[in-house]
Amino acid sequence: MANKIIVAGIGPGNEDYISPTALKRIRTAKFLVGGRRALDEFAAVNQITCAITRDLDAPINFIRDNLPLDDVVVMVSGDPGYYSLLDLLRKNFSPQSIEVIPSISAMQLAFAKLALPWHDATLLSFHGRQPTPDALKFTDGKILGLLTDAEFNSATISKLLIDYGWDKNSSVTICARLSYPDEKIIATTLDAAANAEPVKHCILIVK
């Protein structure tokens, strides 16, 4: 049987949220790929590793070189099917060579923290991209779940949503460092968030 690229979701950060299946594959891997923080936390001394950095050719070449020898486990934060390295892997390898172990995304955990169903929410990402105005504009009853980055943060996005017709008093919850000991969940309004210190790399839930 051909070796596989095992894409293991490691959840929002805290090891408590990783599935036993993903953790077992990570710990028994001969070849392990992941972000530096993930490698620092999970890699063992006997594993051959490759860090995911801005140079995305490096992990692709590492996988291509070592896949003939054994399975390669790729750790991705959150759920592999939600804005992860899986897109890039599918562009470079056949889907048949990839096995995905799902996990909890930070977005999923943010909605859980609010005890809020997310099946009717509009989920969008500002992480290295910008959603269309049509996706962001206000409509009655709309709920937004937004991934942010350093540039598009809690303040800049709140201002943008007000420009797109959201009432300045609309509820926004800022969810940062989810699952970590210093987790912060701030319930406020768009107007207040737009004029407060920006929170970067967080989840915003707007309704």
C-alpha positions as CSV (number, residue, x, y, z in Angstrom):
1,M,0.0,0.0,0.0
2,A,1.3,3.4,-0.9
3,N,2.4,5.8,1.8
4,K,0.2,8.6,2.8
5,I,0.3,12.3,3.7
6,I,-1.5,12.4,7.1
7,V,-2.9,15.9,7.6
8,A,-3.6,16.0,11.3
9,G,-5.6,18.9,12.8
10,I,-4.2,20.0,16.1
11,G,-7.1,22.2,17.1
12,P,-7.1,25.7,18.4
13,G,-3.9,25.2,20.4
14,N,-4.3,23.4,23.7
15,E,-3.4,19.8,23.5
16,D,-6.7,18.9,25.3
17,Y,-8.5,19.7,22.1
18,I,-6.5,17.3,19.9
19,S,-8.2,14.0,19.0
20,P,-6.5,10.8,20.3
21,T,-6.3,9.6,16.6
22,A,-4.3,12.8,15.6
23,L,-2.1,12.6,18.6
24,K,-1.2,9.0,18.0
25,R,-0.3,9.7,14.4
26,I,1.8,12.7,15.4
27,R,3.7,10.8,18.1
28,T,4.4,7.7,15.9
29,A,5.4,9.7,12.8
30,K,8.9,9.2,11.4
31,F,8.5,12.3,9.3
32,L,6.7,15.3,10.8
33,V,5.8,18.7,9.3
34,G,4.4,21.6,11.2
35,G,4.7,25.2,12.4
36,R,7.6,25.9,14.7
37,R,5.4,26.2,17.8
38,A,3.7,22.9,17.0
39,L,7.1,21.2,16.4
40,D,8.4,22.6,19.7
41,E,5.4,21.1,21.5
42,F,5.0,17.8,19.8
43,A,8.1,16.7,18.0
44,A,10.3,14.0,19.5
45,V,14.1,13.8,19.2
46,N,13.9,10.7,17.0
47,Q,11.6,12.3,14.4
48,I,12.8,14.0,11.2
49,T,11.0,17.3,11.0
50,C,10.4,20.2,8.6
51,A,9.1,23.6,9.8
52,I,6.3,25.4,7.9
53,T,7.5,29.0,7.2
54,R,6.9,31.6,4.6
55,D,8.9,29.3,2.2
56,L,6.1,26.9,1.4
57,D,8.3,25.1,-1.2
58,A,10.4,23.6,1.7
59,P,7.6,21.5,3.3
60,I,6.3,20.4,-0.2
61,N,9.8,19.3,-1.2
62,F,10.3,17.6,2.2
63,I,7.1,15.6,1.7
64,R,7.9,14.7,-1.9
65,D,11.4,13.5,-0.9
66,N,10.3,11.4,2.1
67,L,6.9,10.1,1.1
68,P,8.4,7.1,-0.8
69,L,10.1,6.1,2.5
70,D,7.2,6.3,4.9
71,D,4.0,8.2,5.8
72,V,4.5,12.0,6.4
73,V,2.4,13.6,9.1
74,V,1.6,17.3,8.5
75,M,0.3,19.2,11.6
76,V,-2.1,22.0,10.9
77,S,-3.8,24.3,13.4
78,G,-7.5,24.2,13.7
79,D,-9.4,21.9,11.3
80,P,-7.5,20.9,8.1
81,G,-10.6,21.6,6.0
82,Y,-10.9,25.2,7.1
83,Y,-8.2,27.6,5.7
84,S,-5.2,25.3,6.2
85,L,-2.3,23.9,4.3
86,L,-4.7,21.3,2.8
87,D,-5.3,23.4,-0.3
88,L,-1.6,23.6,-1.1
89,L,-1.2,19.9,-0.5
90,R,-4.0,19.1,-2.9
91,K,-2.4,21.2,-5.6
92,N,0.9,19.3,-5.3
93,F,-0.3,15.7,-4.5
94,S,-3.2,13.6,-5.5
95,P,-6.2,13.5,-3.1
96,Q,-5.8,9.7,-3.0
97,S,-2.4,10.2,-1.3
98,I,-3.8,12.4,1.5
99,E,-5.6,11.2,4.6
100,V,-7.2,14.0,6.8
101,I,-7.8,13.7,10.5
102,P,-10.3,16.5,11.3
103,S,-10.2,18.6,14.5
104,I,-11.9,21.6,16.2
105,S,-11.3,24.9,14.5
106,A,-10.9,28.2,16.5
107,M,-14.1,29.4,14.7
108,Q,-16.0,26.4,16.0
109,L,-14.7,26.9,19.5
110,A,-15.6,30.6,19.4
111,F,-19.3,29.8,18.6
112,A,-19.2,27.2,21.3
113,K,-18.0,29.7,23.9
114,L,-21.0,31.8,23.1
115,A,-23.4,28.7,23.2
116,L,-24.4,30.0,19.7
117,P,-25.3,27.7,16.8
118,W,-23.3,28.4,13.7
119,H,-25.2,26.5,11.0
120,D,-26.8,29.7,9.7
121,A,-23.7,31.9,10.2
122,T,-21.7,33.5,7.4
123,L,-18.1,32.4,7.9
124,L,-15.4,34.5,6.3
125,S,-11.7,35.1,6.6
126,F,-9.6,38.3,6.6
127,H,-6.5,36.3,7.2
128,G,-4.4,37.2,4.2
129,R,-7.5,38.0,2.1
130,Q,-10.5,40.3,2.1
131,P,-14.1,39.1,1.7
132,T,-16.4,40.8,-0.9
133,P,-18.6,43.7,0.2
134,D,-21.7,41.6,-0.7
135,A,-20.5,39.0,1.8
136,L,-20.0,41.6,4.6
137,K,-23.0,43.9,4.1
138,F,-25.7,43.9,6.7
139,T,-28.9,42.0,6.3
140,D,-31.5,41.4,9.0
141,G,-30.7,38.4,11.2
142,K,-27.2,37.9,9.7
143,I,-24.5,36.4,11.9
144,L,-20.8,36.8,10.9
145,G,-17.9,34.6,12.1
146,L,-14.7,36.3,11.0
147,L,-11.0,35.2,11.0
148,T,-8.7,38.2,11.4
149,D,-5.0,39.0,11.0
150,A,-2.7,41.8,12.0
151,E,-3.9,44.3,9.3
152,F,-7.6,43.4,9.4
153,N,-8.1,43.2,13.2
154,S,-10.9,43.9,15.6
155,A,-10.8,47.7,15.1
156,T,-10.4,47.9,11.3
157,I,-13.0,45.2,10.6
158,S,-15.5,46.9,13.0
159,K,-15.1,50.2,11.1
160,L,-15.5,48.4,7.8
161,L,-18.7,46.7,8.9
162,I,-20.2,50.0,10.0
163,D,-19.4,51.3,6.6
164,Y,-21.2,48.3,5.1
165,G,-24.5,49.2,6.9
166,W,-24.1,47.4,10.3
167,D,-25.5,49.5,13.2
168,K,-22.7,50.8,15.3
169,N,-24.4,49.3,18.3
170,S,-24.4,45.8,16.8
171,S,-23.0,43.1,19.1
172,V,-19.4,41.9,18.4
173,T,-17.6,39.3,20.5
174,I,-13.8,39.3,20.3
175,C,-12.4,35.8,21.0
176,A,-8.6,35.7,21.4
177,R,-6.1,33.0,22.4
178,L,-8.9,30.4,22.5
179,S,-8.1,27.3,24.6
180,Y,-5.0,28.9,26.1
181,P,-4.7,29.9,29.8
182,D,-4.8,33.6,28.8
183,E,-7.9,33.2,26.7
184,K,-9.9,36.4,26.3
185,I,-13.6,36.8,25.3
186,I,-14.7,40.4,25.1
187,A,-18.4,41.2,24.4
188,T,-18.7,44.8,23.1
189,T,-20.2,46.8,20.2
190,L,-18.9,47.6,16.8
191,D,-18.5,51.2,17.7
192,A,-16.6,50.5,20.9
193,A,-14.4,47.9,19.1
194,A,-13.6,50.3,16.3
195,N,-12.3,52.8,18.8
196,A,-10.5,50.5,21.1
197,E,-7.0,49.0,21.1
198,P,-7.0,46.5,18.1
199,V,-7.0,42.8,18.9
200,K,-5.1,40.8,16.2
201,H,-5.3,37.2,15.1
202,C,-8.6,36.6,16.8
203,I,-12.2,35.5,15.9
204,L,-15.0,38.1,15.7
205,I,-18.6,37.0,16.0
206,V,-20.9,39.8,14.9
207,K,-24.7,39.8,15.2
